[in-house]
Amino acid sequence: MMRLKLYSAAQNSAGERVRIALNLKGLEFEYVPVSKTTSPDYILRNPQALMPTLEVDDVNITQSLAAIEYLEDRFPNPTLLPADPVLKAHSRSFALAVCAELHALTVRRVRKYLLADMKVGEAKVDAWYARWTHVTLSALETRLADRQSETEFCFADFPTLADIALVPQLANARRFKCDLSGFPIMREIEARCAVLPAFVKARPEKQIDYKP
Amino acid sequence: MMRLKLYSAAQNSAGERVRIALNLKGLEFEYVPVSKTTSPDYILRNPQALMPTLEVDDVNITQSLAAIEYLEDRFPNPTLLPADPVLKAHSRSFALAVCAELHALTVRRVRKYLLADMKVGEAKVDAWYARWTHVTLSALETRLADRQSETEFCFADFPTLADIALVPQLANARRFKCDLSGFPIMREIEARCAVLPAFVKARPEKQIDYKP
């Protein structure tokens, strides 16, 4: 039996993606809250000093999407990707857009650099956050509106990588008071995910290190 | 026979990744230079208005890593991922770090927003570029130094997703005069890639739309 440990934090949304994936696959794992990503111990696991890290026996896997693809390779059922190769590509593409063009641009270390090193002021950091959220979510809403067939979730009748990336990011956007009224398809899919135990259990407020 | 078209531009390094992957797999494709990603025609293919887009028959696949995984699914030989599941995860993780934490933060539209909208000045944009390049490449060099066994390329004795992401990004870093002297393992791997026809043919200066 493989031993799975997830190093993450309650409000780390990349970690929440992996928690959702582990839950959807029904895998037992130990959740290890990380208080300081730059501690020498953590850097050994994750040289980027980013969360999450998935420890599998003695191996550390970094980057949430790589960790989820690893789980998909090792525990293929239930799958987190559509069976059709084109829909599978769309699901991966959607998740990559959330992770690279939205999340990576708006995470705390980037906001901190803008504020503390570039000294742009809080108003411009807020505008920065709203800008990349709006630009990326608008394109992704269009992508969903353009689907050949309407599915219950983004690209299948079950949650896939796209939904796993979307849900924590919409929660982030709300925390930063971004206007989501223009994204009805996403919000409908989000509502379907919100009632699934795998998504509920992965929420920040359900983690042992959650602080409101 | 499948018809493959790649919408990209000579100096679009995300597109260069897909060109390398197509070449490594020995696939014929039509290269379509994109002059304006915000044109109504292109937006229909790629709502994010980003390059590249891989057109497969009548379907548009966006996001370079999703396009390469699609090619891997449909044309598994030669593979662009290590066979071992852990090394496969490391290769994907490495590529994701390049794409999300380095490339996505330093692309032209982000630099343009910093300069034109946030008005931070050119010196701070240069510092921004150097900062994320240094932070991410340092972590990735450590990652390579920590490998259990030294392979010819990042995570195998043949080029995989990690190498495909690395090579165009190092070229970008040089174009922006970032100091790469602290990354000997990467530079050695880059030199091995540089002589392979698949990488040579994908270089910006080999494309019909290249302008020095």
Interface residues (C-beta under 8 A of the other chain):
Chain A: P47 Q48 A49 L50 V56 V59 I61 T62 Q63 L65 A66 A67 E69 Y70 D73 R74 P85 V86 K88 A89 H90 R92 S93 L96 A97 C99 A100 E101 H103 A104 L105 V110 Y113 D117 M118 V120 K124 A127 W128 R131 V135 T136 S138 A139 L140 T142 R143 D146
Chain B: P47 Q48 A49 L50 V56 V59 I61 T62 Q63 L65 A66 A67 E69 Y70 D73 R74 P85 V86 K88 A89 H90 R92 S93 L96 A97 C99 A100 E101 H103 A104 L105 V110 Y113 D117 M118 V120 K124 A127 W128 R131 V135 T136 S138 A139 L140 T142 R143 D146
